[in-house]
Amino acid sequence: MAARNIKLLIKKWLLPPGISGFLSAGGHAVVSQEDTSHIRELNKKGTLLSGIHQDEDCFILGAGPSIRQQDLRKLIGKAVISVSNTYVHEHFSYIKPRYHVLPSVFASHGRVYEEHKFLDWLSDMDKNLGAAQVVLHWGDKEKIEQNAIFTGRKCHWVEYVPWNEDFSTPIEFGRIPNIWSVSELALTLAVYCGFRKIYLLGFDHDWFNGPLNYFFDTQTQHKVKPSTDRLGYADAEYQMRRHAYIFKKYKYLNSFKQNIYNANANPDSYVDVFPKVDFNSLF
């Protein structure tokens, strides 16, 4: 405990605020706990989702390559939360997700790819999400509204804040503990909405096989066309830190109700935080 406190003190007092915030967020945009001008309003609006799905189960659709091995048409009529580029899946129009979740786009990833590529991606996404409600980072609100994207659908805005890995941290929509992966935000949403059982699909987390290991082809099925030559920072050390933080976050989220199950088809997945279940046995 003493060692941990020393590390927190070093991080707080010896690192410049911008660097400390960047490291805390895993490269995602984060506000300090003191910057609360808009957080109170986000919390107020977020309460409309609190516990509203207590009598339902849900499936969170990740973008890992293992979903190629699963017949996602089985999800027809089920409550589904999708993320990021999963809308290009051939069965997405059948699934009709209730919610679609994105990480911080411009503030966090704008340093890697050009803005116009993200705008094209979001516009294409908007055309293919059906009636899904979207969950977005507050830092992207201005650009999204300026470009009239998602104007015809319900948007939920969240903010990221630093997290000291305290499991007693409450889940508030205005104060989402910072994320390294959009999967954390999707899972936070599912827990916050009170779903009875939460099943994870495509949560492969096998980034040691490469930072762009998805079910889709990044050059033909993603408007941004992400490439490894822009991701030189994502080396083995980066991925180890990323895995450790994400899995600790998963344990934190699971501690609320212990109702999360790993149903992805990857037998070699690093995700051992949740009980493993067979996808086909759920139908």
Salt bridges, closest charged atoms under 4 A:
GLU56 OE2 - HIS53 ND1 2.74
GLU56 OE1 - ARG98 NH2 2.68
ASP57 OD1 - ARG196 NE 2.95
ASP71 OD1 - ARG73 NE 2.97
GLU114 OE1 - LYS117 NZ 3.39
GLU114 OE2 - ARG230 NH2 3.20
GLU115 OE1 - LYS143 NZ 3.03
ASP126 OD1 - ARG153 NE 2.83
GLU145 OE2 - LYS141 NZ 2.65
GLU159 OE2 - HIS38 NE2 2.67
GLU159 OE1 - HIS137 NE2 2.79
GLU165 OE1 - LYS248 NZ 2.99
GLU172 OE1 - ARG175 NH1 3.80
GLU184 OE1 - LYS249 NZ 2.70
GLU237 OE2 - ARG241 NH2 2.96
